[in-house]
Each structure stands twice: as structure tokens, then as C-alpha cells.
Amino acid sequence: MKHTPLYQAHIDAGGKMVDFGGWEMPLNYGSQIQEHHQVRNDVGMFDVSHMTTVDFKGAEAKNFLQTLIANDVAKLKDAGKALYSCMLNKTGGVVDDLIVYYQDDEYYRMVINAGTTEKDIAWINAQVEGFDVVVEPKLDLAMIAVQGPNARQKVYEAIPGVEDVAGELKPFNSASLGGLFIARTGYTGEDGFEIMLPEKSAEFTWKMLMGVGVKPCGLGARDTLRLEAGMSLYGSEMNEEISPLEAALTWTVDLTNEDRRFVGRDALETLRDKGANNTVVGLVLEGKGVIRDHQRVVTNNGEGEVTSGTFSPTMNKAIALASVPKGSEGLCEIEMRNKMVSAKIVKPPFVRNGKVLV
């Protein structure tokens, strides 16, 4: 089992450790619901050091990334600006979803998912042949996500100098301070920072944040927060068989530049022209119960299935993301324990910046 540099800090804080894709990670530190509300109403932090940072450096870094991912890195013109996208395979399926940070035309930083790291690196190395680019997985970096309406203020309090470099950052931008790489991004639907830092500084920084009142939160709250925020999870809403056009991620694809032939583009254009059959929608349960992954969904347009289901602590209702036939709307039914239960089809996100939107 792999451990992040913060493993001991989790044990010290009473973290309930579980196996998460080969990493021993905290599910919660007592109450998952409390941790969820802590992030929505104040500030909490997550150890996301199991995710992998990869740097791309070289004369053709930009050209290479224009072929590797479905969004166009040419949109990134200011140092620190970030972009969300997917790497696709030849059939248009998603190899992984990721964030790319622009430093300059010859230096980009990417953050990829923990469970797909080995596959991703192998895929990137297979595509990079013939390009003047060095691919550097940064395996000596830890990553802490501090999230919530008071997150940025608490980071300024805990870490001297951050406010000077990151105080004016807009969302989806990043800045550097010594060995810290600070990005105004996150996976909770709240404001905050994701901080990449040398693993040897991780525990010290974590304790500095705890010292100003930032509470550690586990994987359980991270999942309910991301689902309320309508954010896709790799392996649930998308995978190597599902394209961004079928996962409500069309906004992460850029087809405007005809000359930019990224991997999977031909398959996407074919699918776009014939029309994707499925899409991802939100569901809110009308009555009591909890929606679970893979439950059958029956809509006005045919059948689909739940991709991510949970109980929303903010809304006090069961919610889900589901893959359903395009054009499904109004009420639908979910098969729960051999009974059909009524739910409403909505457009995610369910909650953003503390406000219920559906």
C-alpha cells in the first residue's frame, strides 16, 4: 500500500484509513457530514498528494500538448493560467481528465489522476516520440487542497508571503512562491487553493494550516462535495469507452482550429456529426432514500444508469449524476431495491459557492 508524505499526520489526527486505488488514505476523521459542512461553510483541507504532477519542457511543448489533449493550450497566454481538459484515445474515449497550467510556451505543468498515473505516463510517452519535449513526472511533490469560503484567507494567515503572490489570483490561475506552486482551483465547488510543494515540507505546512484552524477532511467529504458541485469523476462519468461529448464535457473540447489534429479528434467529429446518444444529467430524488452508483434510470426517452449517487448534506436530499439518453427531461424513475422511485432531472451543478442551484 502506498503512503503520501502526510500519512503520519492523518494517523495523528485520527484519520480512518482506507485503500483508495492502492493508496492508504483518510476516509474521514470522525464525521464525514461535519467535514462536508466545514468546507461548504468555512474551510477544510484535503491531502491530494496521491495525484501526479507532470512537467512538459522543451521547444515543442506547446505543439505536443495541442496534439495530446482535446482542449487547445494556445488559449493559455498568461503565465499561471490553467485549463481543464481530457486526453483521448483514437476512438474518442477518455484516457484521463486533467488540468494544465501554462508557465511559458516551452514549459507546462499538468496534474493527472492518482489511479491512472501509470497508464497516463505510458500513454504520454507513447505519443511524445518525435517531439522535442522532456516529460518529467514530479514524484517528489505533495499536494494540499484548502477549500471553502474562508480558504484563501486562512492560507494567507498560515503561510507568510502567499498573499503577496496569490492575493490577486483569479480562479483557474496559479502563482509560485519559492518551492510552492499555488493554484486557485479545486474539486469542491468552493473557492480555495491547491498547493503543490516539496514532499519534505508537506507535514510542516499541513500543521501550519491546522494551527490557524483549517480542519483536515477525508475522501468521503471530497466525494459528496464534488458531486454537489456537478464535477465528473474519472471512471464514473467518463472512461476509455465514453467520449467527452457523451459525458457532458463538450466544453472541454476545442474543435475550432481545423489544423490542430489532436488524438481522438476524428472520432469526436464523427460522433458530433451523427449526434451522441447519451449525456450526463443531474438527478434529485423526490422522496426518501439514497441513490447508488449503477442503479437503473428510466426516463421519457429511454433507459440509462446512475454514474455517481450520494446523499447531499447541503440539500438534505439524495442526488446523482446519471448517463441517460439525450433529450431526457422532467421526471424519471430510479430502480432502488426492486422498486421504482421518482426523481427529477436537473442541470448540474447542484451546489456552488454554498448556494443550492437546483
N, C-alpha and C positions, 0 to 999 in steps of 0.2 A: 504493500500500500504506500502511495506517495504522500509526502507531507509538505505543506507550504512552510516558508520561514516563520509563519505566525502560529504554527501548530501548538507550541508550548503555551502561547498567550491564550489560545482557545481553551486548552485544558485548565489553565489557571483561572479562567473566567467561568468555569463550569459548563463549557460547551458540550452539548450532546452530539458526539461524533458519529458520522455515518459514512459509508462508502459511496462516493459520488464519482462515478466513472474512473475508479482506480485511485482517487484521492480521498484521504480521510479528512472530512470537512464538517464544520458545525451545522447541524440542522437547526438548532436554536440554543439559547442559553437559559431556558426556563419556559417562557411563554412566547410562542410564535405570534399569537394575536397581538400581544403587547408590543413586540418588536415591530410588527406591521404598522400599528398606530404611531409608534415612536417616530418612524420615518415620515409618515404622512403629516404628522402634526409638529414635529420638532427636528430631530436629527438622529440618524443611526449610521453605523459603518459596517461594511462587508469586506471580508478577505476575498479578493478575486485573483489572488496570485497564481491560481491554477490555470488561468488564461495565459496565452502566449503572445509575447510581443516579438514582431519580426521587423527588422530594418532592411530597406532596399536602398542600396547606394551604387551610384555609377552613372556614366554619361547617358545610358539608355533607361534609367529607372522609370522615367515618365512613360516612354513608349511601351515598356514592358507592362506596366500596370494598366495601360489602355487596352492591352490585349487580354490581361488576366481577369479583370473584373467587369461587371456589366454596367456600372456607372462610369462616368468619364472624369478621370482625375484632372483633366485640363480645366475643369471648373475651379480647381483649387489654385488660387493665385497669391494668397497672403500666407506668410509663414504661420504655422499653427492651426490653420483651418482644417476641419475634418469632414469626412464624407462617409455615409453608410452605404454598403452595397453587398453584393454576393459574388463569389467565384462560381462559375457554372461549368458543367461538363459539356461534352459535344451535343448531348440531347437536350440541353437547356435546363437540366436538373441542378439543384444547388449543392455544390461541394461544401460550402460553408458560407455563413454570413459574417461580416467583419466591419471594422471601422479603419479607415486610412487617414493618417494625419500627414499633411504636407509640411515639409521643412523648406526644401527648395527643389528645383527641377531634377536634382541629382540625389535627393535624399527624402525618402518617405518612410513613415512608420505605420505598421499595421498591427491590429490586435485581433487574434483569432480565438476560436472556442477551445476549451480545455480538452473535451472528449475527442476532438477531431484533429488535434495538433499533428500527430504523426502522419496521418493521411494528407493533411493540408500541405505540410512541408514537402512530402514526396511529390504531391501534385505540382506545387510551385516549382520545385527543382526540375521536374519533367518539362515544364513549359518554358523555363528560362534559358534553355540551351540556345546558343546563337545570339543572345543579348549581352551587351556589356553592362552587367549588373551583378553586384555581390549580394546574396541573400543571407542575412545574419539573424538567426533566431537568438533572442536575448534571454537566455535561460537563467541569467543571474539577476533578473528583475522581479521584485514583488509588486503587487498592485492592491491598493486600498480604495474602495469606493465609499465616499462620505456623501450621504444623500438626505434630503429633507429641506423644508423651508428655511431652516437656520444653519444648513450645512456649510455654506461658504463662510459665513461669519465665524463659525467655530474653527474652521481650518485656519483662518487668519489669526485667530487667538492662539491656536496650538503651535503653529509653525511660523516663526519670525521670517519676514521677507516675502511671504507668499502674496500678501495683499499688494505689494509694490508691483509684482509681475503679473498677477492674475486678477487684480481688483476690477479691471475694466473688461475682462474677457466676456465675449458674448457666447451664448450656447453654441456647442459644436466648434469650439476653438480651444487651442491649448497654448501653454507657455512653459518655459523651462526656468528652473532656479537651481543652479548647481547640478547635483545628481537627480533632482526631482523633475518629472515631466507631469504637468498638471493640466488635465483636460476637463472642460465644463461639459461633461457627458455623463450618462448613467442609464440604468435599466429599471428605473422605478416609477417614472412619470413625475418625479420631483426634481427640483434643482439640486445642484451639488457638483462635486468634483470626483474624477477618477484619477488617482495619483499613482504613477509608476515610479519606483525608486529602487536603489540597490538593495538586494535582499538583506545585507548586513545592517541596514538602517531601519528595516521594517518594524521590528518589535519595539524599538525606541520610539518611532513615530506613532505607532498604534497606542503606546502608553501615554504619549503626549496628548493624543486626541481624547483618550479616556479621561485624562487629567482635567480637560475643560468640559467634561460632561457628555462626550459623544459615546453612545451606548453601542456595544457590539451586537450585530444581528446575524442570523443564520440563513441557510439556504431556503428554509420554509417561508420566511417573510419575503425573501427575494423573489420567490416564485409567485406569491399572491400579489405582490406589488407590481411585478412586470405584467401579470395577466390583467389586473385592473387597468394598467396603462395601455393595454392592447398591443403589447410588444411580442413579436414572434419568437419562438424558441426553436433552435435548430434540432431536428429530429422529431419535432412535434408538428409545427405548422408547415415546415419545409424539409426536404431531404433530397437525395440524389435522383429520386423519381419525380419530384414535384418542382415545377418551374416557378420563378417569381410571379409570373402572370396568373398562376393558379393559387398563389399564397397571399394575394392582396399586397404584393410588394412591387407592383409595376413602377411605383415612384422611385425605386432604387435602380432602375434600368434606364439607360440613355441611348436611344436609337437615332438621335438627330444627325450625328456625323456619319454619313454613308461610308466614309473611308475607314472608319475605326472598326476593324473586324475582330471583335473580341471572341473568345472561346464560347460557343453556345449561341452566338448571335443568329446564325441561320435557322436553328431550331426555334428560337424565340419568334423570329419574323414569321415563320410558317404557322406557329401557334396563334400569333396575333391575327394573322390574316384569316385563319379559319375560325378563330374565336375560342377562347378557353372555355371548357365546360363547367369548371368548378371555380369557386372563390372562397376566401375565408371571411366569415362574418362573426359578430358577437351574438351571444345568447344570454338572456336574463330569465331565470326560472320564475314562473308566475307564483307557484306555491312553495311549500317547504321541501327540503331535501338538498343533496349536494350533487352537482353534475360531475361525472368522472370521465377521464380520457376514454376514447374508443366507443362510447355509447352511441347507439344508432339515432339519427335525427331524421324525421320525416317532415319535409317542407311542402309548400304549394307546388314546388317544381320537381319534386323527386326526393331521393334519399341521400344523406350524407353521414358524416360521423364527427363526434367531438374530438378535437385535436388537443385541447388543454381545458380541463374543467377544475373549478375550485369553489370554495365559499369565499365571497368577498367581505372581509371585515369592515371595510369602509361603507359599503352599501347594505350590509347585513342581509345579503341575498346570494343565492348560487349564481355564478356566471361562467361563461365558457367562450372559447374560440372554437369554431367548427368549420370544417370543409364541406360546403354544400353546393348544389347546382346553381350556376349563375342565374340571377333573377329571383332567387328565393327571397320572400319578404313576408311581413306580417307575423302571424303566429305560426309556430311549428310544434312538433311533438318530439319528446326525447324518451327513448325506451330506458326506463330505470327499474331494475329488479322486476322485469317482465310486465311492467305497467307503462302505459303511455302517459307522459306528464307534459303539460302545456308550458311553452316558453315563448318569449318574444324575440324576434330577430332585430338586432340593433347594429349600428355602425360604431366600432370601437374608435377611440378609447372609451372605457367606462369611467375612469377617473384620471384627471391630470391636475397637477399642482393643487392637490387637496380637494378639488371640486368634482362632484358627481355630474357626469355629462350625458347620461342616458336616462 
